[in-house]
Amino acid sequence: MKNKLILLLSVLLTHLYATDDPSLQVGVGVSTSTSPYKGVSSVTIPLPDIELTYKSAFIEGINMGYNFYDTKTLQVGVILLPVLAGYKSKDSNDLKGMDNRNMSLEGGLRMKYNFENSFLSGTVSRDVSGTTDGYTINTAYNYTLLETENSGLSLYAGAEYLSDKKSNYYYGVKAKEATFARPSYHADGAINPFIGLTQIFAFSETWSIIANVEYKKFDKTIYKSPIVDDHYQVAGYLSIMYTFLP
């Protein structure tokens, strides 16, 4: 899934950049987070980081989409969202005998409403990879705390809803996977609130750093799963970006 995603991003990036003069930043980042699963302490993933706007098309990190309604105040469009979740049964002794749970890809609609120093966003997306057959609803409010000539600090907060199928895919235990110490378990739909900070610092006209930290609290239906060890997740992201000047 990750290699296919990088290839798709590269092809789209090459096509868009060759056709006109888009706003483009390209970089590489590292995402690390605590893992909710028993016996797995943390997960670290290197990721491409692309920030591109070409007319109404966009790439934001590893997400991409197209705004079919695009004004200064309101954007509404379609979006593709990779879901970087899951595990392999070999990741820990507590997960032995479990089927692997894979990363997935979701597609859906996104709305973004801009205020003077903040914006409100909402996304409704459904699995399009045949992995979870579930859907996600995500809403968040982002407020700029500090903005100078070469840096910016923003705070955001919101919540995500995982449908029954998606929640159960990643946190449930099938009957065939059950053991004496790990009973079968069905995870229901889950609401997970989150809060985070994003810092951007430009140390030259073309080079900048993006840092992010986020805290997410899991719904009871998730943390009561016999394969889950934590009530929350802490995630961080750091990338270095290069801006292509017109």
MARLO-359843 format. One record per residue (C-alpha): residue number from 1; x, y, z; residue in three letters. Coordinates in nm, 3 decimals, decimal comma. Layout:
BEGIN
> nr_xx_yy_zz_rest
> NUM_X_Y_Z_ALA
...
END
This chain:
BEGIN
> nr_xx_yy_zz_rest
> 1_0,000_0,000_0,000_MET
> 2_0,274_0,249_0,096_LYS
> 3_0,477_0,188_-0,224_ASN
> 4_0,165_0,221_-0,442_LYS
> 5_0,080_0,547_-0,268_LEU
> 6_0,427_0,693_-0,327_ILE
> 7_0,409_0,592_-0,697_LEU
> 8_0,065_0,751_-0,739_LEU
> 9_0,181_1,073_-0,573_LEU
> 10_0,491_1,085_-0,796_SER
> 11_0,292_1,037_-1,119_VAL
> 12_0,034_1,301_-1,025_LEU
> 13_0,302_1,543_-0,909_LEU
> 14_0,498_1,506_-1,236_THR
> 15_0,188_1,562_-1,447_HIS
> 16_0,065_1,867_-1,258_LEU
> 17_0,402_2,035_-1,234_TYR
> 18_0,470_1,989_-1,604_ALA
> 19_0,143_2,153_-1,712_THR
> 20_0,162_2,497_-1,549_ASP
> 21_0,303_2,692_-1,256_ASP
> 22_0,155_2,542_-0,938_PRO
> 23_0,239_2,623_-0,577_SER
> 24_0,471_2,340_-0,478_LEU
> 25_0,662_2,221_-0,173_GLN
> 26_0,832_1,881_-0,161_VAL
> 27_0,991_1,714_0,137_GLY
> 28_1,042_1,402_0,341_VAL
> 29_0,913_1,336_0,688_GLY
> 30_0,894_1,084_0,968_VAL
> 31_0,577_0,993_1,154_SER
> 32_0,600_0,823_1,492_THR
> 33_0,326_0,731_1,736_SER
> 34_0,254_0,517_2,036_THR
> 35_0,075_0,197_1,940_SER
> 36_-0,254_0,100_2,103_PRO
> 37_-0,185_-0,270_2,054_TYR
> 38_-0,053_-0,492_2,331_LYS
> 39_0,317_-0,563_2,311_GLY
> 40_0,381_-0,292_2,049_VAL
> 41_0,536_0,021_2,200_SER
> 42_0,556_0,254_1,899_SER
> 43_0,531_0,274_1,521_VAL
> 44_0,760_0,487_1,301_THR
> 45_0,697_0,541_0,930_ILE
> 46_0,899_0,753_0,680_PRO
> 47_0,666_0,943_0,449_LEU
> 48_0,682_1,176_0,149_PRO
> 49_0,549_1,523_0,222_ASP
> 50_0,406_1,714_-0,073_ILE
> 51_0,216_2,041_-0,053_GLU
> 52_0,082_2,127_-0,398_LEU
> 53_-0,199_2,348_-0,525_THR
> 54_-0,280_2,358_-0,895_TYR
> 55_-0,602_2,540_-0,977_LYS
> 56_-0,861_2,337_-0,779_SER
> 57_-0,646_2,022_-0,741_ALA
> 58_-0,435_1,970_-0,431_PHE
> 59_-0,195_1,735_-0,254_ILE
> 60_-0,157_1,779_0,122_GLU
> 61_0,106_1,551_0,271_GLY
> 62_-0,012_1,207_0,155_ILE
> 63_-0,371_1,314_0,086_ASN
> 64_-0,492_1,435_-0,252_MET
> 65_-0,811_1,573_-0,395_GLY
> 66_-1,000_1,818_-0,611_TYR
> 67_-1,228_2,103_-0,504_ASN
> 68_-1,532_2,124_-0,730_PHE
> 69_-1,649_2,432_-0,536_TYR
> 70_-1,358_2,663_-0,466_ASP
> 71_-1,382_3,015_-0,324_THR
> 72_-1,166_3,213_-0,083_LYS
> 73_-1,401_3,132_0,203_THR
> 74_-1,537_2,786_0,124_LEU
> 75_-1,392_2,481_-0,050_GLN
> 76_-1,587_2,161_-0,113_VAL
> 77_-1,434_1,868_-0,296_GLY
> 78_-1,340_1,503_-0,323_VAL
> 79_-1,040_1,356_-0,141_ILE
> 80_-0,834_1,037_-0,114_LEU
> 81_-0,704_0,954_0,236_LEU
> 82_-0,458_0,673_0,318_PRO
> 83_-0,529_0,513_0,656_VAL
> 84_-0,193_0,435_0,820_LEU
> 85_-0,328_0,187_1,074_ALA
> 86_-0,307_-0,186_1,144_GLY
> 87_-0,054_-0,445_1,251_TYR
> 88_0,108_-0,778_1,166_LYS
> 89_0,064_-1,081_1,388_SER
> 90_0,443_-1,101_1,426_LYS
> 91_0,456_-0,751_1,581_ASP
> 92_0,415_-0,892_1,933_SER
> 93_0,349_-1,214_2,123_ASN
> 94_0,006_-1,077_2,221_ASP
> 95_-0,091_-1,059_1,853_LEU
> 96_0,025_-1,409_1,754_LYS
> 97_-0,257_-1,599_1,588_GLY
> 98_-0,432_-1,282_1,472_MET
> 99_-0,483_-1,213_1,103_ASP
> 100_-0,284_-0,916_0,979_ASN
> 101_-0,472_-0,586_0,974_ARG
> 102_-0,364_-0,379_0,674_ASN
> 103_-0,342_-0,012_0,587_MET
> 104_-0,635_0,104_0,376_SER
> 105_-0,740_0,381_0,139_LEU
> 106_-1,052_0,593_0,179_GLU
> 107_-1,224_0,829_-0,062_GLY
> 108_-1,492_1,084_0,011_GLY
> 109_-1,597_1,446_0,044_LEU
> 110_-1,423_1,728_0,229_ARG
> 111_-1,547_2,074_0,327_MET
> 112_-1,326_2,355_0,452_LYS
> 113_-1,457_2,694_0,570_TYR
> 114_-1,200_2,969_0,625_ASN
> 115_-1,225_3,241_0,888_PHE
> 116_-0,978_3,528_0,942_GLU
> 117_-0,730_3,335_1,161_ASN
> 118_-0,878_2,988_1,159_SER
> 119_-1,070_2,731_0,960_PHE
> 120_-1,325_2,457_1,015_LEU
> 121_-1,299_2,132_0,820_SER
> 122_-1,509_1,820_0,786_GLY
> 123_-1,455_1,497_0,595_THR
> 124_-1,676_1,199_0,523_VAL
> 125_-1,483_0,912_0,365_SER
> 126_-1,539_0,545_0,288_ARG
> 127_-1,298_0,258_0,233_ASP
> 128_-1,226_0,217_-0,140_VAL
> 129_-0,954_-0,048_-0,106_SER
> 130_-1,178_-0,336_0,003_GLY
> 131_-0,990_-0,358_0,334_THR
> 132_-1,233_-0,249_0,606_THR
> 133_-1,558_-0,177_0,415_ASP
> 134_-1,615_0,094_0,674_GLY
> 135_-1,626_0,472_0,679_TYR
> 136_-1,493_0,768_0,879_THR
> 137_-1,637_1,107_0,972_ILE
> 138_-1,381_1,365_1,081_ASN
> 139_-1,430_1,725_1,191_THR
> 140_-1,173_1,971_1,327_ALA
> 141_-1,124_2,339_1,406_TYR
> 142_-0,780_2,492_1,344_ASN
> 143_-0,675_2,826_1,497_TYR
> 144_-0,355_3,020_1,427_THR
> 145_-0,197_3,108_1,761_LEU
> 146_0,110_3,288_1,629_LEU
> 147_0,223_3,401_1,286_GLU
> 148_0,542_3,589_1,199_THR
> 149_0,739_3,647_0,880_GLU
> 150_0,912_3,309_0,899_ASN
> 151_0,708_3,095_1,139_SER
> 152_0,358_2,995_1,237_GLY
> 153_0,201_2,803_1,525_LEU
> 154_-0,151_2,661_1,511_SER
> 155_-0,372_2,467_1,750_LEU
> 156_-0,643_2,228_1,633_TYR
> 157_-0,902_2,010_1,799_ALA
> 158_-1,174_1,780_1,678_GLY
> 159_-1,308_1,428_1,671_ALA
> 160_-1,328_1,131_1,438_GLU
> 161_-1,602_0,872_1,413_TYR
> 162_-1,504_0,520_1,302_LEU
> 163_-1,791_0,311_1,172_SER
> 164_-1,867_-0,029_1,324_ASP
> 165_-1,693_-0,215_1,039_LYS
> 166_-1,376_-0,005_1,047_LYS
> 167_-1,350_-0,009_1,426_SER
> 168_-1,406_-0,383_1,442_ASN
> 169_-1,155_-0,451_1,163_TYR
> 170_-0,870_-0,279_1,347_TYR
> 171_-0,965_-0,356_1,710_TYR
> 172_-1,192_-0,661_1,706_GLY
> 173_-1,100_-1,027_1,765_VAL
> 174_-1,259_-1,290_1,540_LYS
> 175_-1,383_-1,617_1,686_ALA
> 176_-1,106_-1,809_1,505_LYS
> 177_-0,846_-1,573_1,658_GLU
> 178_-0,969_-1,617_2,015_ALA
> 179_-0,760_-1,786_2,284_THR
> 180_-0,802_-1,837_2,658_PHE
> 181_-0,621_-1,507_2,723_ALA
> 182_-0,776_-1,330_2,423_ARG
> 183_-1,153_-1,378_2,397_PRO
> 184_-1,341_-1,292_2,079_SER
> 185_-1,446_-0,928_2,074_TYR
> 186_-1,661_-0,704_1,854_HIS
> 187_-1,567_-0,335_1,851_ALA
> 188_-1,858_-0,101_1,782_ASP
> 189_-1,856_0,241_1,619_GLY
> 190_-1,610_0,471_1,797_ALA
> 191_-1,576_0,844_1,861_ILE
> 192_-1,216_0,952_1,922_ASN
> 193_-1,152_1,318_2,020_PRO
> 194_-0,810_1,469_1,944_PHE
> 195_-0,607_1,785_1,994_ILE
> 196_-0,279_1,891_1,838_GLY
> 197_-0,020_2,160_1,763_LEU
> 198_0,156_2,234_1,434_THR
> 199_0,469_2,450_1,405_GLN
> 200_0,609_2,573_1,074_ILE
> 201_0,949_2,744_1,060_PHE
> 202_1,114_2,877_0,744_ALA
> 203_1,489_2,920_0,782_PHE
> 204_1,540_3,043_0,425_SER
> 205_1,331_3,144_0,125_GLU
> 206_1,314_2,783_0,005_THR
> 207_1,373_2,557_0,309_TRP
> 208_1,137_2,503_0,601_SER
> 209_1,054_2,257_0,878_ILE
> 210_0,711_2,133_0,981_ILE
> 211_0,657_1,975_1,324_ALA
> 212_0,334_1,834_1,464_ASN
> 213_0,225_1,663_1,784_VAL
> 214_-0,121_1,517_1,850_GLU
> 215_-0,304_1,353_2,140_TYR
> 216_-0,601_1,125_2,069_LYS
> 217_-0,828_0,964_2,328_LYS
> 218_-0,979_0,630_2,230_PHE
> 219_-1,344_0,542_2,264_ASP
> 220_-1,432_0,282_2,528_LYS
> 221_-1,518_0,025_2,260_THR
> 222_-1,154_0,044_2,143_ILE
> 223_-0,963_0,042_2,472_TYR
> 224_-1,173_-0,245_2,609_LYS
> 225_-1,054_-0,469_2,325_SER
> 226_-0,835_-0,759_2,449_PRO
> 227_-0,564_-0,664_2,198_ILE
> 228_-0,550_-0,297_2,304_VAL
> 229_-0,331_-0,172_2,589_ASP
> 230_-0,384_0,206_2,599_ASP
> 231_-0,669_0,453_2,637_HIS
> 232_-0,493_0,710_2,417_TYR
> 233_-0,238_0,765_2,141_GLN
> 234_0,034_1,028_2,111_VAL
> 235_0,170_1,095_1,764_ALA
> 236_0,442_1,320_1,626_GLY
> 237_0,554_1,424_1,281_TYR
> 238_0,862_1,608_1,154_LEU
> 239_0,946_1,696_0,794_SER
> 240_1,187_1,916_0,603_ILE
> 241_1,043_2,092_0,299_MET
> 242_1,180_2,258_-0,015_TYR
> 243_0,973_2,527_-0,187_THR
> 244_0,996_2,561_-0,565_PHE
> 245_0,992_2,933_-0,643_LEU
> 246_0,809_3,064_-0,953_PRO
END
